[in-house]
Amino acid sequence: MMRRLITLALLWALPVGAEGVGLVTITFDDASRAQYEHGLRLAVAHDLVGTLFVPTSLVEAALPGDWTLTWDEVRAFHAAGWEIGAHGASHARLPDLPADQLPAEIDGSAAAIADRIGEAPVAFSSPFGAFSDATLDRIMETYQAHLSWKGHGGRNPRAALDPRLIGRLEVVNTMTPVEVCGEMVASARDETWLVLLFHGVTEGEPADYEVSAAMLDEIFACTAFLRDRGLIDVVTVREGLARIGGTP
């Protein structure tokens, strides 16, 4: 309770309607069923959008009820205002692949999303956060942005954005909603672009790479509160790039 009160005090201390605002982007990697059942449900409840990064070959092979979402379920994200980004085709570590397999993972995933969603992706998230100079160069031949697991603590400086290495703050179960909310407050204060990364979501005790649905709900509630106060704008990756002037 005390931490909540302190956080609220920080929020109310910030000016309303300042000329500049922070940008916040919610991202999900992997297109898992839990992201559909809990993540999308909570995002819709708080009127939030974000970017879902999908491994296209795994989605292509998925059946209803599988761990990986089907294209119909991915399209449900898109219908709710979410952007669909690429997360490779087979979720392979790109630096471990021979060069002749990279086109299928990089170009093939872009083509699959354009075909299935009706909109070509502008952003790519490397599976496992693994990339090399060679794979990054290859990615940027097809996409306008590449998202990393690291860099600037996830709070990207808008005046010096590197679209090749947009940093994300990975939200893990050892954090608290107050800490994540504090990062959004800092983004509002500094007028930076905070990009949050989520993997699994569970209603039970979270394991590695998971957060609880209750924690996600609190984070989303803070996001909506800050947005409604005029302190942050919640944007997709595509919209963030356009706002900063990097691309589309």
N, C-alpha and C positions, 0 to 999 in steps of 0.2 A: 504493500500500500504506500509506504513512504517513497519508494522509487517512482511510483506512478505520480505522486504529488509533485515530486521534484521535476519529473519530465513535463508535466502540465505547466508548471511554473516557467520552465524554459520556453515552452511553446508560446505562452501568453506574453512573454517578455519580448518576443520577436515582433517587429513592425508588420502591420497588415497592409497589403497593397503596395509594397515597395516596387520601385521601378524594375528591378531585376528580381528573378525568382530562381530557386533551384529546380533542376530537372531530375526526375526519378523515373527509372525504367525497371520494371519487373521482368525477369527472364526465367524460363523453365528450360532445362536441358533434358533430352531423352524421350519426351512424349510418352510418359508412363501413365498407366490407368489412374494412379492416385492423383496425378496432376489434373486429370479430367474430373474425377469424382469429388475431390476436395478443393484443388486449386482453382479451377474454373468456377465452381459453385460459389466459393468465397469471393472471388474477384467480381463476379456478377452481383453478389449481394452488396458489395461496397462500390459498385460502379467503377471498376478499375480495368484497365487494359494493360497488355504487355506484349512480350515476344516469346513465342514457343519455338524452340529449336528441335527439329525432327530428324531422326535417322531414316531416310526415305525407304531404303530397301526393307528395313524391319517393319515399318508401317505398312508397306505394300503386302507383306506376308502375314500381317496380323489378322486374327479373327476376333469377332466380338467376345469380350471377356478376357482376352489375352493381356499379358503385362503391358505390352506396347499397344498404343492406340491404333485404331483403324483410320482410314482417310475420312470416313464420315465423322468421326469424333474430332479429328484435327480440323475439319471444316466447321465444326461447332465452335471451336475457339475463334476461327476467323469470322464467323457470323456474329460473334459477341464483340468484335472490334479488335481482336488480337492479330498481330502480325505473325506470319509463319516464316521462320528462318531455317537455314540448313545446318544440319549437324552430321554431315557426311551421309553416306549411303548405308554402310554396314556397321557404323560405329567403330571403325578400326582406328588404331593409332597411325596417323598419316606418316610420321617420320619412319615407321617400320615397313612401309610398303615400297615396292619397286616403283620407279617413275611411271611405268606404263599402266599402273593401277590407279594412279591419282585422278585421271580424267573421270572415271566412273564415280569416284567418291566426291569429287568437287563439282565438275560440270554436270554429271548425271543427277546429283541431288537437286541442283538448281532447276534442271529441266523437269524433273518429276514434280517439284512443287509448283512450277508454272503450269504444268498440265493438270494437276489434281486440284489446285486451289484457284487457278486463274490469275495469278499474280506472281511474277518472278521475284525471288528473294533478293534482298540487297545485303544481307548479313549472314556470316558464317561463324559458327562456334566449333572449334576443333574438339573432337571427342577426347575425353580424358584431360583436356587442357594441354595436349601434346602437339607441339608444332616445331618446325625448324625454319631457318631462313629460306630454304628451298620450298617447303610446303607453303609458307606464308606468301612468298612471291607468286606461287601458283594460284593460291586462293584469291589474291588480289587482282588476278587477271579476269576473274569471273564476278567477284563481289565488290561492293563499295566499302565494306567494313568487316573486320575480323574481331571477335570478342575473346578476350583472354580471361583466365581465372585470377589474374594478378594485375597490379598496376594502379598506383595512386590510391590504394585502399578502396578501389571502386569508385572514388570521387574524382572524375576526370575533369581537368581544367578546360574550360570552354575556349579559352584564348589560344590554347596550344594543343588541340586535340590531335592525336595520331590515330587515324581510322584503321591502321593496321593492328593496333594493340589497344583496343578500348578495354580498360580494366573493369573487373566486376568484383564486388564483395560477395563471397560465397557465404550464405547464411547457413549456419550449422546449429545443431541442437545444444551445443555448449554456450551459445549466446542466449541473451534474453531479448524479448520484444522491446524492452526499454533501450537496450544498446543499439538495436537496429533503428529504432525511432530516433535515437540521438544522432545517428549517421545522417538521417534525413534532415534533421534540424541543422546539422553542420553544413549540409549541401545547400539548404536555404540561406544560411548565413553567408557562405562563401560563393554562392551562385555557381556551383559546380554541377556536373552531371553525374549523379549517383546511379550506378547500374547494379542491381541486386541479382544474385544467382541462387535459384532453388533447384534441388533435385527431388528426392522423394518427400511425400507427405503422408502421415499416418494418423489414425485416430487413437492408436495405442502408444506404447513406449517407443520413441524414435530410435532407430539404429543409425549406423554410420550413413552419411549422405541423406538423412531424413530429418524433417522437423515435424512436430505435432501439428495437427489441424488447428488446435487451440492457439498455438504460437503464431501460426500463419494468420489466423483471424485477427489477433491483436496487432500484428504488423500491418495488415491491410487496413485495420481501423485507424491506425496512426497515419497511414498514407492518405486515406480519405480525409481525415481531420486537417492535415496540413494543406492538402489541395483545396479544401473548402474554405480555409482561412486565407487563401491566396498566396501561400508561402512557397509552394512547389507546383509545378505542372507535371502530371503523370503522362509519359509519352512512350510510344514504341521506339525501338531502335531506329526505324526508318524516320519517324517524326523527330527524334532527337538529332539525327544527322542533318535533317532539313533546317531545324531551328538554329543549329550552330553554324550552318553554312558549309558543312563538309561535303555533302552529296545530297541525293535526290530531293 
